[in-house]
Amino acid sequence: MNLDFINKLNPQQRSAVTAADGPVLVIAGPGSGKTRVLTQRIAYLIANEVVRPWQILAVTFTNKAAKEMDERVKSILNEQATEGMMLGTFHSICARILRRESEHLPVAQNFVIFDSDDQQSLTKSIIREMNLNEKLYRAQSVHASISRAKNELILPDDYPINTYRDEVVKRVYTEYQKRLIASNAVDFDDILVYTAQLMENNPAVRDKYAQRFRHVLVDEFQDTNLAQYALVKHLASHHKNIFCVGDPDQSVYGWRGADYRNVRRLEQDFPDAQTILLEQNYRSHQNILDVAMGVIDRASNRKKKRLFSDRGAGEKVFFYEARDDYGEASFVVDTIAQLVASGDFEPKDCAVMYRTNSMSRLLEEAFLQARLPYKLVGAQRFYGRREVKDMIAFLRLAHNPADEAALARIINVPPRGIGEKTLTTLHLVARQNNTNAGSVLLNLSHGAESNFYKAFTGRAALPLADFGGMFANWHALSKTATVAELFDRIVIDINYKAHIVEDDSEESIDRWENVQELKRLALEYSTRSIDEFLENVALIADQDTLTDANAPTLLTLHAAKGLEYGAVFIVGLDDGIIPHSRSFDEPEQMEEERRLFYVGITRAKDRLYLLRAIQRGGRGMAEETFPSRFMDDIPHDLLVGRTRTGRSMRGAPTDIKWSLSPSGTQPTPTQSAPVIQAVYKAGTRVRHPMWGDGIVLNSHIQDGDEIIDVVFESVGIKRLAASLANLKII
């Protein structure tokens, strides 16, 4: 069979693909061709080692990755040569094994798989039947605890009790498993747990599969949890041919149960494992890789690797310190516009990455203001997020009691016992009295003295009157208070934070940060009316629907893993954001924050921009920030546009002074600039150090800077920020 594909591999890749039998750990740096190594290892085993396809098990994390691997192997060999190979996600492969071995399970062969909604619904019904306080023991939070236990192979009887909450979770967990079995059902975690248990408790079953699979290959090994590791260890227990590819430096899903320590477990359980480092990077220029290594080399307990590229040094990494977070967003949009105008990049080649979803708002608005399309990955657009729409609906209703759409959205948020039947009666009463449901609710705030009180049963009238009372207060307040004051009153009255923050998960905290981000916007309307606020929000939310395939991507650093872009902008490099403040007292979380930053850096192929804001928090309540401690780890000679203080940027932000960067640009000074006047007028002739002579087309002030459009003889029209452009009037 043709083995020409091996000749195209670099020496490290070739040693991995052609490794002798036995355990192999491939530490694959970003952009080092790990998928290529995995697929070609499979092809090599079939073509050269005469391993039958059905003797090969290859597992990965997503259907997309499994499909790509399958297609690549078939392109090297052929359809027939791969027939019978077991290649798929952990869950799909385990489900297949469980159906074959159902006689050993507490469920029958035709078991159903409960999806996320089914799991939440079941947990909620158990909590209710146990008469537990649903605010203290939210279904999502309790189920997350159950899921974490299963990921660590902890069964109900062994669930550890250190607090009263643990005792409650244990009771719910026990009942949850009983109900699943009674329904002949499993959840996603059970698929892994049952298979690992099956192998642990039934030596005959384990040996059957361990003898069948001569080779077990695992993709993204750093993302496996304990259950997944136990599973592959059992399946490789006979032949010991376990081939794991991953990079502990890219382990950033600890909150999902991923355990980077599985690399250490593998070395302990298979002490003769050979380790192969894939260090040649095919994605990035060397300067970008050196910045990444500066950050990750400070991590503890890691295998050192030295990433290198044949693509040359490339541009230095640009560090920009904006006056505030509005300036940060403007710089991103303006720079992307310039990169695209230069012809070197398509819009889709650019990506903007941030630590939390709430940070997308200012960026989205900057793109919308510039009339440039963008796309979000892995998240709803800011004004489409549930909690944002909820709060806007509360404000709309307080301002305009006749707003039926707003009322319909929030009358039961948080749940207050107003059912469908009560709502139907409410609208019927409103129609019969030639008014609207909002006005009826305002009248019901008077309780039993209301004209409408007797139109409802006592059970229905009480929650309506309670809500009507709060609503009447908000409506009165909307006429005198600022938008932010009304916002705070509503949040406190309905205890919205308790409704949003169901547990300490990343998702819950993200949602509360979105509420806080909307509050920041409200603070900017301290001298403007609620009419203006709602009108502007509506206009932005309407523009929010714009989409375009060829557009820059906005995404969190977590969502960026596995992706690559020509130009990457990482914003929010302030202590408390990257690294996140939640990691300050947790050494393991701090290590994961460092790995997350490393993942973001290594997504960049050609250009990398690192940004922070000296002040953050919105106009009217801006707070000074400190640079990210991770910036101290980057060698200063790899950056342009940085501060004169060099490596040590941890002093008070007001002490930081700018110097001209090597590229001749001059970043914004640290002190908030006074209101500035336009210097450039249409028709003014100017000279740029790179593009030569040009003529100003127009100019306007935006976010404390003068933005000018210039037509250059050499490159055509460019949009420039005056503080950065280094133009001379001629």
Secondary structure by P-SEA (a helix, b strand, c coil): ccccccccccaaaaaaaaccccbbbbbcccccaaaaaaaaaaaaaacccccccccbbbbbccaaaaaaaaaaaaaacccccccccccccaaaaaaaaaaaaccccccccbbbbbcaaaaaaaaaaaaaaaccccccccaaaaaaaaaaaaaacccccccccccaaaaaaaaaaaaaaaaaaaaccccaaaaaaaaaaaaaccaaaaaaaaaaccbbbbcccccccaaaaaaaaaaaccccbbbbbbbcccccccccccccaaaaaaaaacccbbbbbbcccccccaaaaaaaaaaaccccccbbbbbbbcccccccbbbbbcccaaaaaaaaaaaaaaaaaacccccccbbbbbcccccaaaaaaaaaaacbbbbbcccccccccaaaaaaaaaaaaaacccaaaaaaaccccccccccaaaaaaaaaaaaaacccaaaaaaaacccccccccccccaaaaaaaaaaaaaaaaaaaaaacccaaaaaaaaaaaacccccccccccaaaaaaaaaaaaaaaaaaaaccccaaaaaaaaaaaaaacccccccbbbbbcccccccccccbbbbccccccccccccccccaaaaaaaaaaaaaaaaccccbbbbbbbcccccccbbbbbbccccccccccccccccccccccccccccccccccccccccccccccccccccccccccccccccccbbbbccccccccbbbbbbbbccccbbbbcccccccccc
